[in-house]
């Protein structure tokens, strides 16, 4: 049986019941631990000198192969092109985009170097699954090194519309590099359409849609396949974690602090794409317009630090601290602070138990690939007395979770009204919405995501090996 080789920028130090990680880490680890295989990538360590060495560690069925980065590589590949150029562009924030040719050169150099480190670890029948925007040139580098294995790519963040992507100077080189993969996976249909639009209207390529299965893309002399694969969670596992933690100290402390008040809860990495400032202001608007909610509801925002050495993230932290202080100063009473803003990380079982306590899950990114927090919140609810999810239309999860209250995250009044609706929603309606969303979550869990992608990757590689093209119907994408 072929091994699965996962390649991602960061190999997260994740363990059962350990610290919560981002959607990529949770989704990848949950998928990999069932099948076994290898997870390869950066260790998170940055060296000032010396020669980086691969560390290989076995943990049950999973082999972790990690390697440090040199300081220059970290600055150019990670801080520079990945997070100062690609991240804002792919999240539709071209106004925050910073570009330096040397950073792009470092990005390509590190991808080539990482690919060269992986090559000696590969077997002929391994299937390679590369993850996220840091590693767009990875397959191109592997092919240059002579690797003929099946190679798939999954993008965990949005893929931007062509006119936004054009703001990235080497956009053509990036899309050409993507075409070296056998299969491209996107979170949602709109992300897939944005990629196909670029292929047709900017790369002079073609996109053909089969009656069943991925689209066939031809561009830059390559033939590959592309489709949408919405990543999921294990809802019943999260429900068990939440139920088990109900009597734990964190939940007991939270309930004692609330004094029977209702709880609105958000969990996000500290990032400008998450709509945190708008979210705080919508909660303020709720308190302005609904006198009955004052001292009756509290808002818990957990925002673990991320990329703390980038100025944009330092700015958003200062802004949030200012907003929470201002709103609390305006509305707080001797026995009540409206906003509890926590800038630290919690373990997954603790978060699941807190989600179960919250009357409202408040998930309103300005733009997000999927947002597994939305799915985790729903999964953690008590079926007899579930909470309500308020969800941004610009989160990928909004394509699936139609039992949520869908909002536009720049509409402050609209979000405030949705919060009021959620807080007063009758039990019967909450139960119906919860049941509908749980059906969706169970039908599209992490295993389904992994199995669908791997099935299509095997088929894409087989078709390329045999020079076959499946029957297709051409899709004409208007420019």
N, C-alpha and C positions, 0 to 999 in steps of 0.2 A: 504493500500500500504506500502511495506517495506521501512524503512528509509535507506538512504545511509550514512554510517559512514566512513569518510575519516580519515586515520591516517597517519601522516607524522612527520618527525623529528621536523620541524619547522612549526608553524602555522603563515604564513606570515601576517604582518599588511597591507593587500592589500585592496584597495577600488577603486571604479570607478574613473579613471583619476588620481589615486595616483601613488606613486613611482613605477617604473618598478621593477619587481621581476624576479626570475629565471623561467625557463620553467616549473618546477614542480608547483610553486605557481600559475602562470598564468593559466596553463592547468587545475589544480585541481579546482581553484576557478571558472573558467568559466564553468566547468562541474557541480559543486555543486550548483551554484546559480540558475540553471534551475530546478533542481529536489528538492532542499531543503534537509536538513539533518544536520549532525554534522561534524565538523572538529576538530580533537583532536590531540594534540601534545605539544611540548615544546614551551613556550612563548618567548624564547630568553633571559630570565632573568637568571642570575647565582647568587645564594645565598651563602654568606659566613657562615651563621648560620641560625638557625630556622628550621621550618618544612614546606616544600613546600605544598601549598594549590591550588587546582583546582579553576580556575576562569571561570565561565560560562557566556557568553554574547550572546544575540540574535541580529542578524543584518538581518532584513528581513526574508527570508526563511532559513537562515543558522544560526546554533548555533555553536559558537566558544568555545571550552573547552580547556583551556591552563593551563600549570603547569610549574613552574620554575625548574631548576636543581640545585643541590648542586655543589660546586666547584669541589670536587673529581669526581663526576659523569661526569661533563663537561670535565674535563681533561682526564679521561680514556675512556669514551664512545664516546665523540665527537672529541676532539682534538687528542686523542690517536688512538684507533682502527679504528674508522670510517674514519678519514681524514689523518692519518699518515700511515695506513696499507691498508685499502680497496680502498680508492680513487686512490692512485698511482697504485696499482695492477690492478684494473679494467680499468684503462686508459693506460695499457701496459707500465707502468714506474716502473718495479720491482727494478730498480736501486735506486729509491727514497723511496722504501718501508722501514718503520721502524716498528718493532714488539716487543711488550712487553706482556708477559703472563698476567700481572696484568691489562693491558689495555683491553685485550680480556675478562678477568673476569668481569671488569667493564662494558663492552659493553653488555654482557649477563645479568648482574645484572640489569642494567638500563632498558633493554628491558622487563625483568620480572616485574620490578617495574611499568613501564608505563602501561603494560598490566593489572596489578592489579588495577591501577587507573581508567582504562577504564571500567572494568567489571561492576561496579555498575551503570554506565550510559547506559548500553545496554538493549535493548528489545529483546524478543525471535525471532522476525522476521527481525531484522536488518541485512543488508548486509554490511560487513566490507571490505573496500578497503585500503590496506596498501601500502605505497609508499616509495621506494628507499632503498639504501644500509645500512642506519643507522638501519633499522628495520627488518633485515633478520630473527632474532629469534622470531619475535613478535607472529606469529601464533602458534608456538611451546609453547610459554608461555601462550597464551590464551587457548589452548587445555589442558594444564596442570591445568588450573584454572577451567576447566569444560565447557568452551564455545563451543557450537556446531553450531554456526551460520556459514553461508557461509563466507569464508575469501579468498580474492584475494590479489595478490601482483603484483605491477608494478615496474620494474626497469628503472629508468630514465637515467642511465649511461650505458656504454657498459658492456657486460658480457664477460670476457676475455677467450681466448683459454685455454685449460686445462693446457698446459705446463706453462702458466703464472700464472694461479690460484694456481698451486701447490707450488708457491713461498710463499703463505700465509700459515703458519704452520697449523692453524685449518681449512683448506679448507674443509675437510670432514664433520666436524661439521656444517659448514655453509651450505653446500649443503643439508645435512640431514635436517637442520632446514627449508630450503626452501620447502622441500617435505611435510611439515605440512600444507601448503596452499592448497586450492582446485584448484586454477588457478594461474599460473604464466604468467605475460605479459612482453615481451621484446620489445625494440624499433624496431629492424630489424630482418630479417631472419638470417643473420650471427650471431647475439647475441643468438638467439634461438638454432642454430646449435651448437654453442660453449657449451651451457648448456647441450644439448642432448649428445654431444660427451663425456662430463665428466660423465654423468649418465651411458653410455654404457661402457666406457673404464676404468673409475676409480672407479665407485660405483657398478659395476657388475649388473646394472639395465637394464631395457628395455625401448625402446621408440617405440610406435606404432602410425602411422600416419593415420588418417581417411581420407576418400575421401573428406570430407568437415568438416571444424572445427578444433579445436586444437588437438595437439598430445596428446596421453595418455602415461604418464610416470609412471613406477613402479620401486620404489627403496626404500631402508630402511624400507620395510614393509608398504609403503604408495602407494596409487594410486592417481594421480592428473593429471591435464591437463596443457598444456603450448602452447603458441602461440605468434606471433609477432603482436603488435598493435601500429603502428606508430602514435605518438601524433601529433596533428595538431593545427591550430589557427583558428580564425574566420576572413578570409581574407577580407570580405566586411566591417566588423566592423573596421578593421585596416585601410582600404582604406578611410573610412569616417573620421576617426581620422586624417589621414595624410592630406586629402584635407582641412579639417577645420583648420588645423594648418599652412597652407601655408603662410598666411598673418600675423601669429603671430610674436612676437618680436624675439624669438630665430632664426627662419628661416630668417627674415629680417636682423638680425645681421650677420648671417652666410654668406648670399649672399653679403652683403656689404663688409665683410672681404675677400671674394673670388675674387671680382673684375672680374667677368666673367670667372674665372678659373673653370676647372672641379673639381669635388669632389669625392674622394674615401673615403668610410666610413666603419668603423668597430665598433662593440659594443660587448664587452666580459667582463665577470668577470675576475678579475686579477688572472690568474691561469696558471700554467705551461703546462696544457693540451691544451691550446688554440693556441699554435704556434705563440705567439705574437712576439718573437724575430725574428723568421724566416720571419714573415710577414714584419717587419720593414726592414729587410735586402733585401727582394725581392723588396720593394718599392725603396730602395737605388739603387739596380741593375737597375731598370727601368730608374732612373735618370742618371745613369752612361752611359747606352747604348743608350738612346734616348734623344739627346740634344734638340729635338723639344718639349719635355714635360717639360723641366725646366721652371719654372715660369708660366707654363700653367696648372698645376694640383696640388692640395693639398690633403693631407691624414689626415683625422680626425679619431683618435683612442680614443674612450671612454672606459675606463676600471675601472668600479666601484671597490672599495676595497672589499676583501673577506678574511676571516680567517687570519686577519692581525697579529694574535699572533703566527702563525706558521712560522718557519724560512724559509721554502721553498718559502712562499709567500712574505716574506720580501726580499728575494734574487731576485725574478723575478721582483719586483717593482724597485729595485735598478738597475737591468740590463736594464729594459725598459727606465728608466729615462736617463741612460747613453747612450743607443743607439739613442734615439730621440735627445738628445743634440749633439751627435757626428754627426749624419746625417744632422741636421739643421746647425751645424757649418760648415760642408763641402759644403752645397749647397745653403744656404739661401742668399737672396739678401736684400737690404734695404727695399723693399716693399713686401717681400715674405718669409715666413717660411714654408718649405715643409711639416713638420709634426706638427699637433696640437694634443698633447697628453693630455687628460683630465682624471684625476684620481678622478672622482666623479660620482654620480648617477643622472639620469634625469627621469622625469615622462614619462609614456608611450605615451601620446599624443605628447610630444616634440620629442621623438625619432622617432615616426611615421612620423612626418612632416619633420624631418631632413633626414630620409630615402628617402622620396619623392624627396628631393633636390639632393641627391647623384647620380652621374652618374654611380658609381660602388659600389656594396656591396661586401665587402672583408671579407669572412668568411672561415678561413683556420685553423681549429683546428687540432692538431696532432691526436686526438681521441676524439669523442664526441658521446653521446647517440643519440641525434637527432639534436639539435641546432635550436631552434625556431627563433632565430634572422634571419637566412636565409629565413625562411618562412615569417617572418614579413617584411623583406626588399622587397621581391617580392610583397607582398600584398599591400604595401604602394605606389607602383609606379603609375605614371600617365599613363593610357593606351595609350594615344596619343604620349607620349615621354618617354617610360620606360627606366630605367637604366639596367645594366647588373650585374648578380650575378656571382662572382668568388668564387667557393666552393670547400672545401677539399673533397677528395674521402673518407676520414675517418670520416666525419660527417654522422650521420644517414640520414639526409635530402638528401644526394646525391643518396640514393636509389630511391627517388621519383622525385627530381627536375632535370630532364635531360635537361631542357632548360638552365641550368647554364653552365659556363665554369668550368669543373672539373679538379682540380689540385692535385698534390702530395705536401703536405706542407713542405716536406724537400728538394724539388727541387727548389732552389732559382731562378735559371734561368727560369725554367718552369713557376713559378708564375709571374715573371717579364714579360714574354712573354704574359701570359694570361691577365695581366693588360693592356698591350699595345693593345692587341686585343679588350678588352672590351672598352677602351677609343676611339677606332676608328671604332667600329662596326656600320654599316649602320642602319638607322632607321627601315627599313622594317624587317631586321633580328631581331632587338631588340624586335619589336612588336610581331613577331611570337613566339619567345622564351618566352616572357612574357605571351602571351595568353595560350600557352601549359601548363605552370606552374600553372597558375591560375585555369585551369580546374582541375588539380590534387589537388590543395589546397582546392577548394570548395567541391570536392568529398570526401575528407578525413579531414574534419574539426574536431574541438574538440568534437562536439556532436557525430559524427560518431565514434571517438575513444572511448568515454565513453560508447556509446550504444553497440558497438561491444563487449567491455570487459564485461559489465554488463550482456549482453545476455549469453555470454559463462560462466560467473561465476554462474549465475542461473542454467544453464544446468549442469555444473560440479557438483554443490551441489546436484541437483536433482538426478543425476546418482549415486552419492555416497550414498545418502539416500536410494535409491531403490536397491543398489547393482548391478546396470546395467553397462554393458560395451558396448559402441557403436561398430558397425562393423568396423573393422580396417584392415589395411594392414601393416604388420611389416616392419619397416625401418631398414636396416642393416647399421650401421655407422662404417666405417672402422677405426681401431685404428691408 
